[in-house]
C-alpha cells in the first residue's frame, strides 16, 4: 500500500515538474525574441477628422547641414515626421519607404522629416557621437529628406513610447495620423494623397 502511495506521489510530482518546466521554457523563448521582431509591422492609421486634429508639438532641432529646423518651417506642406534611430531594426526597415515617398511627392507640398533619437535610444553622451552614426547612415542609405537630431523633450512632447513612431502633419500644422510601429507604405501613401487634396 505504501508502494502505491509512493508511486502515485512520484507521478504527481513528475507531472507537476513537467508543467512548471514547460511554463519556464515558454517564458525563456518569449524573452529571447528580439525587440524589433516584437514591434508591430504593416501599421495602418485612420486620418483624424479635420476639426479634431491637435497642433503638432513645436521643435527647434539641428539638421545634418547645421541648420535649425522647426515644424512651422513646413507650414503649407504635408509633413511626414518620423522618429527613428540607427540601431532600431524596425526604423531601418521602413526608411526606404520614406525615401521613395519623398522622391515621389517631395515638392512644395510635401516633405518627410526624420528626427533621429540616437542619443536617448542608445544612451549616447553627445550630439557629436550621435551625428557620427547618423551622418554615416544618411550617406549609406542615400536619405533624401531632412534629418534632425532629436532629444528627450521633443520625444516627450510627441508622447510615444515605442520606435519607430511616425506622424502625418497636415498643411496647417495639425497631426492628422499617428503610426507606432513599422508603417504600411500603402496606407501612409493613401493618407498623404488625401491630405494633399485638402483645402
C-alpha positions as CSV (number, residue, x, y, z in Angstrom):
1,X,0.0,0.0,0.0
2,X,2.8,2.4,0.8
3,X,4.4,1.5,-2.6
4,X,1.2,2.6,-4.3
5,X,1.2,5.9,-2.4
6,X,4.8,6.4,-3.2
7,X,4.3,5.7,-7.0
8,X,1.2,8.0,-7.1
9,X,3.1,10.8,-5.3
10,X,6.1,10.3,-7.7
11,X,3.8,10.5,-10.8
12,X,2.1,13.7,-9.4
13,X,5.5,15.3,-8.7
14,X,6.8,14.4,-12.2
15,X,3.7,15.8,-13.8
16,X,3.9,19.0,-11.8
17,X,7.6,19.3,-12.6
18,X,6.9,18.9,-16.4
19,X,4.2,21.6,-16.2
20,X,6.5,24.1,-14.4
21,X,9.3,23.3,-16.8
22,X,7.0,23.8,-19.8
23,X,6.0,27.3,-18.5
24,X,9.6,28.2,-17.8
25,X,10.7,27.2,-21.3
26,X,7.8,29.3,-22.8
27,X,8.9,32.4,-20.8
28,X,12.6,31.9,-21.8
29,X,11.5,31.5,-25.5
30,X,9.4,34.7,-25.4
31,X,12.3,36.6,-23.7
32,X,14.7,35.7,-26.5
33,X,12.5,37.2,-29.3
34,X,14.3,40.3,-30.5
35,X,12.6,43.6,-29.6
36,X,12.5,44.6,-33.3
37,X,10.7,41.3,-34.1
38,X,8.1,42.1,-31.5
39,X,7.4,45.5,-33.0
40,X,4.2,45.9,-34.9
41,X,4.6,45.7,-38.7
42,X,2.4,47.0,-41.5
43,X,0.7,49.5,-39.2
44,X,-2.3,51.4,-40.6
45,X,-3.8,54.6,-39.2
46,X,-7.0,56.4,-39.9
47,X,-7.0,60.1,-40.6
48,X,-8.3,62.2,-37.7
49,X,-11.3,64.3,-38.7
50,X,-10.1,67.8,-39.6
51,X,-11.9,69.5,-36.7
52,X,-10.5,67.1,-34.2
53,X,-6.8,67.4,-35.0
54,X,-4.3,68.8,-32.4
55,X,-1.4,71.1,-33.2
56,X,1.9,69.2,-33.9
57,X,4.3,70.0,-31.0
58,X,6.9,72.6,-31.9
59,X,10.6,71.8,-32.1
60,X,13.8,73.6,-32.9
61,X,16.3,70.9,-33.9
62,X,19.6,71.0,-35.8
63,X,19.8,69.3,-39.2
64,X,22.7,67.3,-40.6
65,X,23.7,70.5,-42.5
66,X,23.8,72.6,-39.3
67,X,20.5,74.5,-39.9
68,X,17.9,74.8,-37.1
69,X,14.6,73.4,-38.3
70,X,11.2,73.8,-36.8
71,X,7.8,72.3,-37.6
72,X,6.5,75.8,-38.6
73,X,9.1,76.0,-41.4
74,X,6.9,73.5,-43.2
75,X,3.5,75.3,-42.9
76,X,1.5,74.8,-46.1
77,X,3.1,71.3,-46.7
78,X,2.0,67.9,-45.7
79,X,4.8,66.6,-43.4
80,X,5.7,63.1,-42.5
81,X,7.6,63.3,-39.2
82,X,9.5,60.1,-38.4
83,X,11.2,59.3,-35.1
84,X,13.9,56.7,-35.6
85,X,17.3,55.5,-34.5
86,X,20.2,53.9,-36.5
87,X,20.2,50.8,-34.2
88,X,16.4,50.3,-34.4
89,X,15.7,47.4,-36.7
90,X,12.1,48.5,-37.5
91,X,13.1,52.0,-38.1
92,X,15.8,51.0,-40.6
93,X,13.2,48.7,-42.3
94,X,10.8,51.4,-43.1
95,X,13.1,54.2,-44.1
96,X,13.3,53.1,-47.8
97,X,9.6,53.7,-48.0
98,X,10.0,57.3,-46.8
99,X,12.9,57.8,-49.3
100,X,10.5,56.6,-52.1
101,X,7.6,58.8,-50.8
102,X,10.0,61.8,-50.7
103,X,11.1,61.0,-54.3
104,X,7.5,60.7,-55.5
105,X,5.8,63.5,-53.6
106,X,8.6,65.8,-52.4
107,X,7.8,69.2,-53.6
108,X,6.4,72.5,-52.4
109,X,3.5,70.5,-51.0
110,X,5.1,67.5,-49.1
111,X,8.3,66.6,-47.2
112,X,9.4,63.9,-44.9
113,X,11.5,64.9,-41.8
114,X,13.4,62.3,-39.8
115,X,14.0,63.0,-36.2
116,X,16.9,60.9,-35.0
117,X,16.5,59.6,-31.4
118,X,20.0,58.1,-31.3
119,X,21.1,59.9,-28.2
120,X,18.2,58.7,-25.9
121,X,17.7,55.4,-27.8
122,X,21.4,54.3,-27.5
123,X,22.3,56.3,-24.4
124,X,24.9,58.3,-26.3
125,X,26.8,61.0,-24.4
126,X,26.9,63.8,-27.0
127,X,25.5,65.2,-30.3
128,X,28.8,64.6,-31.9
129,X,28.7,60.9,-31.1
130,X,25.2,60.7,-32.5
131,X,26.0,62.7,-35.7
132,X,28.8,60.3,-36.4
133,X,26.3,57.4,-36.6
134,X,23.5,59.4,-38.2
135,X,25.6,61.1,-41.0
136,X,27.1,57.7,-41.9
137,X,23.6,56.2,-42.1
138,X,22.3,59.2,-44.3
139,X,25.2,58.6,-46.8
140,X,24.9,54.8,-46.8
141,X,21.1,54.8,-47.3
142,X,21.0,57.9,-49.6
143,X,18.4,59.6,-47.4
144,X,16.8,62.4,-49.5
145,X,14.9,64.3,-46.8
146,X,15.9,66.5,-43.9
147,X,17.2,64.7,-40.8
148,X,17.5,66.5,-37.4
149,X,18.8,65.3,-34.1
150,X,16.1,64.8,-31.5
151,X,16.1,65.0,-27.7
152,X,14.1,63.9,-24.7
153,X,11.9,67.0,-24.7
154,X,10.7,66.6,-28.3
155,X,10.1,62.9,-27.8
156,X,8.1,63.7,-24.6
157,X,6.1,66.4,-26.5
158,X,5.0,63.9,-29.2
159,X,4.1,61.4,-26.4
160,X,5.1,58.0,-27.9
161,X,6.8,55.1,-26.1
162,X,7.9,52.8,-28.8
163,X,10.0,53.0,-32.0
164,X,9.5,53.7,-34.8
165,X,6.9,56.4,-34.5
166,X,5.6,58.4,-37.5
167,X,3.2,61.3,-37.7
168,X,1.4,62.8,-40.7
169,X,1.0,66.6,-40.2
170,X,-1.5,68.5,-42.3
171,X,-0.8,71.7,-44.2
172,X,-2.0,73.8,-41.2
173,X,0.4,72.1,-38.8
174,X,-2.0,69.6,-37.1
175,X,-1.4,65.9,-36.5
176,X,-3.7,64.0,-38.9
177,X,-2.4,60.4,-38.4
178,X,-0.2,58.6,-35.9
179,X,1.7,55.3,-36.6
180,X,3.6,53.4,-33.9
181,X,5.5,50.5,-35.4
182,X,6.6,49.8,-38.9
183,X,4.2,51.6,-41.2
184,X,2.3,50.2,-44.2
185,X,3.7,52.3,-47.0
186,X,0.5,51.9,-49.0
187,X,-1.6,53.2,-46.0
188,X,0.8,56.2,-45.5
189,X,0.7,57.0,-49.2
190,X,-3.1,56.9,-49.3
191,X,-3.2,59.3,-46.3
192,X,-0.6,61.6,-47.9
193,X,-2.7,61.8,-51.1
194,X,-5.9,62.6,-49.1
195,X,-4.0,65.3,-47.1
196,X,-2.6,66.8,-50.3
197,X,-6.1,67.2,-51.6
198,X,-7.4,69.0,-48.5
199,X,-8.0,72.7,-48.8
